[in-house]
């Protein structure tokens, strides 16, 4: 049995509609299938997609943080 949604689940589109090399939108991180017919998808499917987007954002954040080079502030050289 589906849970009743009291509020409409908003479309996560932020207006940056470009796909990366894997087919995910650079703006909202949805796949083409997830973007297709968003308003007609049932509420439980839209909720599942929003959870997936949160996981994708978290993975991108971790990847971005690990890719940044470690910067040593000027004046505090680590010699040992």
C-alpha positions in Angstrom: 0.0 0.0 0.0 1.4 3.4 -1.0 1.8 6.1 1.6 -0.4 9.1 1.2 1.6 12.2 0.3 0.1 15.3 1.9 2.1 17.7 -0.3 3.1 17.6 -3.9 6.7 16.4 -4.4 8.5 19.3 -6.2 10.4 18.8 -9.4 14.2 18.9 -8.5 15.0 20.6 -11.8 17.2 23.7 -11.3 17.2 24.8 -15.0 20.7 23.5 -15.9 19.6 20.9 -18.4 22.7 19.4 -19.7 23.7 15.7 -19.6 27.1 14.4 -18.6 28.9 11.6 -20.4 26.9 9.0 -18.4 23.5 10.6 -19.2 22.9 12.3 -15.8 21.7 15.9 -15.8 24.4 18.2 -14.5 21.8 20.4 -12.7 19.5 18.0 -10.9 21.5 14.7 -11.3 18.6 12.7 -12.6 18.9 10.2 -15.4 17.0 10.6 -18.6 14.5 8.0 -17.4 14.0 9.8 -14.1 13.5 13.1 -15.8 11.0 11.7 -18.3 7.4 12.4 -17.4 8.1 13.5 -13.8 4.6 14.9 -13.2 3.0 11.6 -14.3 5.2 9.4 -12.0 3.5 8.2 -8.9 4.5 9.9 -5.6 6.4 6.8 -4.3 8.5 6.8 -7.5 9.3 10.5 -7.1 10.2 10.0 -3.5 12.6 7.2 -4.4 14.2 9.4 -7.1 14.7 12.2 -4.6 16.5 9.8 -2.2 18.7 8.7 -5.0 19.6 12.3 -5.8 20.6 12.9 -2.2 23.0 9.9 -2.4 24.4 11.1 -5.7 25.0 14.6 -4.3 26.8 13.1 -1.3 29.0 10.9 -3.5 29.9 13.9 -5.8 30.8 16.0 -2.7 33.1 13.3 -1.3 34.7 12.9 -4.8 35.2 16.7 -5.1 36.7 16.9 -1.6 39.1 14.0 -2.2 40.2 15.5 -5.6 41.2 18.9 -4.0 44.9 19.1 -3.4 46.0 19.7 0.2 47.0 23.3 0.6 49.6 24.3 3.2 49.0 27.9 4.5 51.9 30.3 3.7 54.1 30.7 6.7 53.5 27.3 8.2 55.8 25.0 6.3 55.8 21.4 7.4 59.4 20.3 7.4 59.0 17.0 9.1 
